[in-house]
Amino acid sequence: MLLHPVTDHAFHPRLTGEIRPDRPLIVAAVEEEAAHLDDRFPLLVTGIGKVNAAAALALALSRGEHPREIVNLGTAGALKEGLAGVHEISRVVQHDLDTALLHKISGRVHGAPLTVGAGRGPTLATGDTFVTDSAVRDRLALEADLVDMEGYAVATVAQHLGIPVRLVKFVSDSADDDAHTTWPEALDHAAGILAGWVGEHIASSRTPRRLPRRTRTSVTFTVHPLSAPHAA
């Protein structure tokens, strides 16, 4: 059976502004999360999910200068009670990659946790699943505090290129059975709060943490437009 690519509402990554070494690059998954930002800093909207985030960011950074830092703004589901508002992540993991099993069968570590902050913020679990199941939420809560769909990918690209990175997440839902309705309703409010965070923190003199630089590799790939999932 021949499968045709989905073209309705196909998403194309969008970069506005100029990436320069004296300013940060703001990265968001969807336009709605960046709706209240002004044009002071360049903005890259990647699309939802790890593949879209990694591909769009890598392509944007391959075309010229690198930014002072990368700031990933977005929403996240709370895996534990009592988490609300904006959080700057200190550690990020992949919840849909079995790192332990891959190590057992290959002898190599794939998808290890990344430290991206000073150690005071919550742990973020990233995966290509919009969590709307309380049982899944409880399982993920054993290793993380928040869940999203792009943070680990953004941090990985930054690590490979030696660019400082900050993951800043607003709690939009509880990653439970109501998340599919709670998340869309919270988007505009989240965008306003995140824009306020940028106004208060982005221009600060605090030096962002630079991740250890990995061995440089040469990668060639082609990106085709993909349809965006319903939610991030």
Legacy VTK file of the C-alpha trace (Angstrom):
# vtk DataFile Version 3.0
C-alpha trace
ASCII
DATASET POLYDATA
POINTS 232 float
0.000 0.000 0.000
1.330 3.402 -0.993
1.343 5.932 1.839
1.084 9.572 0.878
2.676 12.270 3.067
0.270 14.362 5.092
0.173 17.878 3.686
-2.768 19.511 5.469
-1.475 22.147 7.865
2.127 21.067 7.207
4.446 22.913 9.582
7.538 24.761 8.414
10.111 25.971 10.982
10.276 29.758 11.154
13.190 31.993 12.136
12.595 35.695 12.682
15.428 38.092 13.422
19.163 37.647 12.985
21.219 35.162 14.978
24.240 37.012 16.363
26.890 36.219 18.993
25.904 39.206 21.140
22.312 38.123 21.723
20.399 34.974 22.707
18.288 32.848 20.382
14.801 32.124 21.675
13.472 28.676 20.695
9.816 27.649 21.000
7.869 24.685 19.666
4.742 26.544 18.536
3.834 30.120 17.673
1.353 30.306 20.538
4.092 29.852 23.163
5.915 32.916 21.773
2.837 35.053 21.059
3.693 37.806 23.561
7.416 38.162 22.834
8.670 41.376 21.256
11.286 41.496 18.491
14.341 42.248 20.640
15.768 38.765 20.161
15.707 36.313 17.251
13.042 33.621 17.552
13.038 30.109 16.114
9.731 28.212 16.081
10.628 24.564 15.482
7.423 22.564 15.504
6.432 19.948 18.057
8.574 16.974 19.056
12.224 16.012 19.379
12.910 15.499 15.671
11.423 18.844 14.642
13.204 20.678 17.458
16.613 19.134 16.791
16.443 19.434 12.997
15.153 23.019 12.941
17.698 24.230 15.491
20.645 22.432 13.881
19.755 23.834 10.465
19.330 27.368 11.803
22.722 27.228 13.519
24.496 25.714 10.504
23.896 28.762 8.332
26.026 31.362 10.080
26.983 32.744 13.468
26.007 31.187 16.761
24.025 33.029 19.450
25.300 34.048 22.867
23.008 31.411 24.341
19.935 29.375 23.455
16.803 29.880 25.543
14.106 27.255 25.051
10.770 28.701 26.166
7.755 26.446 26.396
5.053 24.700 28.327
5.347 21.518 30.372
3.126 19.140 32.280
3.576 18.767 36.030
4.398 15.229 37.118
4.149 16.048 40.826
1.695 17.974 42.946
2.453 21.565 43.869
4.390 22.540 40.761
3.135 25.727 39.111
4.439 28.823 37.330
7.791 29.165 35.561
10.776 26.905 36.210
14.323 26.949 34.855
15.394 23.347 34.362
18.591 21.981 35.888
18.533 18.456 34.436
16.791 16.889 31.433
16.255 13.234 30.490
14.575 11.313 27.652
11.652 9.310 28.993
10.979 7.417 25.757
14.512 6.106 25.210
15.595 3.063 27.240
19.175 4.146 27.932
19.837 1.252 30.324
18.707 -1.378 27.806
20.683 0.204 24.973
23.787 0.207 27.161
23.241 -3.450 28.001
22.953 -4.562 24.382
25.442 -2.161 22.773
27.948 -1.387 25.510
27.509 2.331 24.852
25.523 5.051 26.562
22.858 6.664 24.396
20.660 9.491 25.624
22.247 10.077 29.000
20.750 12.757 31.287
22.021 16.289 30.614
22.780 18.897 33.250
21.735 22.322 31.986
21.541 24.498 35.105
23.140 25.196 38.451
21.417 22.251 40.107
18.592 24.100 41.835
15.810 23.652 39.290
13.542 20.692 38.544
14.262 17.727 36.288
12.517 17.703 32.911
11.547 14.522 31.060
11.332 14.907 27.278
9.615 12.475 24.928
7.565 12.293 21.741
4.371 11.665 23.688
1.813 14.160 24.913
1.135 12.701 28.350
-2.571 12.423 29.180
-2.488 9.253 31.249
-2.275 9.327 35.046
-0.475 5.978 35.152
2.197 7.232 32.748
2.428 10.440 34.780
3.069 8.492 37.979
5.760 6.395 36.286
7.557 9.450 34.904
7.342 11.161 38.296
9.820 8.601 39.620
12.597 10.264 37.598
11.429 13.792 36.804
9.278 16.726 37.896
8.043 18.083 34.560
7.431 16.623 31.098
7.677 18.204 27.629
8.405 17.231 24.018
11.433 19.334 22.957
13.764 20.251 25.832
16.201 17.349 25.579
16.553 17.834 21.823
17.351 21.538 22.192
19.875 20.836 24.948
21.540 18.117 22.867
22.084 20.403 19.874
23.467 23.098 22.181
25.835 20.575 23.777
27.181 19.358 20.446
27.912 22.946 19.380
29.199 24.170 22.746
26.502 26.847 23.092
25.111 27.748 26.545
21.483 26.712 26.935
18.597 27.427 29.286
15.332 25.474 29.362
12.507 27.589 30.774
9.117 25.912 31.193
5.698 27.127 32.317
3.454 24.516 33.925
0.398 24.373 31.660
-1.253 21.145 32.801
-0.953 18.174 35.131
-0.046 15.577 32.473
-3.214 13.663 33.340
-6.514 12.758 31.697
-7.496 16.435 31.384
-4.251 17.629 29.804
-5.576 17.523 26.226
-8.049 20.283 27.099
-6.039 22.098 29.778
-2.982 22.689 27.586
-4.696 24.593 24.732
-6.628 26.711 27.222
-3.417 27.645 29.082
-1.333 28.602 26.035
-2.045 32.331 25.852
-1.594 32.805 29.599
1.635 30.791 29.443
2.932 32.941 26.575
2.346 36.110 28.587
4.137 34.722 31.633
7.081 33.485 29.562
7.395 36.871 27.826
7.512 38.492 31.251
10.245 36.073 32.299
12.281 37.054 29.246
11.925 40.725 30.149
13.183 40.077 33.669
15.924 37.516 33.088
17.246 37.452 29.540
19.258 40.667 29.721
20.785 39.836 33.118
24.555 39.717 33.520
24.460 36.153 34.819
26.694 33.974 32.688
24.763 30.940 31.422
26.221 27.525 32.054
28.162 26.147 29.084
27.693 22.425 28.541
30.791 20.284 27.911
31.532 20.212 24.206
31.361 16.859 22.475
33.708 15.680 19.753
32.777 17.460 16.521
31.143 15.262 13.918
30.016 15.871 10.362
26.317 15.285 9.716
24.357 15.673 6.491
20.581 15.408 6.430
17.479 16.660 4.640
14.383 17.872 6.464
10.932 17.441 4.943
7.881 19.324 6.312
5.971 17.270 8.839
2.492 17.741 10.199
2.441 19.142 13.720
0.721 16.994 16.370
-2.311 18.411 18.154
-0.398 19.486 21.259
3.063 19.835 22.811
LINES 1 233
232 0 1 2 3 4 5 6 7 8 9 10 11 12 13 14 15 16 17 18 19 20 21 22 23 24 25 26 27 28 29 30 31 32 33 34 35 36 37 38 39 40 41 42 43 44 45 46 47 48 49 50 51 52 53 54 55 56 57 58 59 60 61 62 63 64 65 66 67 68 69 70 71 72 73 74 75 76 77 78 79 80 81 82 83 84 85 86 87 88 89 90 91 92 93 94 95 96 97 98 99 100 101 102 103 104 105 106 107 108 109 110 111 112 113 114 115 116 117 118 119 120 121 122 123 124 125 126 127 128 129 130 131 132 133 134 135 136 137 138 139 140 141 142 143 144 145 146 147 148 149 150 151 152 153 154 155 156 157 158 159 160 161 162 163 164 165 166 167 168 169 170 171 172 173 174 175 176 177 178 179 180 181 182 183 184 185 186 187 188 189 190 191 192 193 194 195 196 197 198 199 200 201 202 203 204 205 206 207 208 209 210 211 212 213 214 215 216 217 218 219 220 221 222 223 224 225 226 227 228 229 230 231
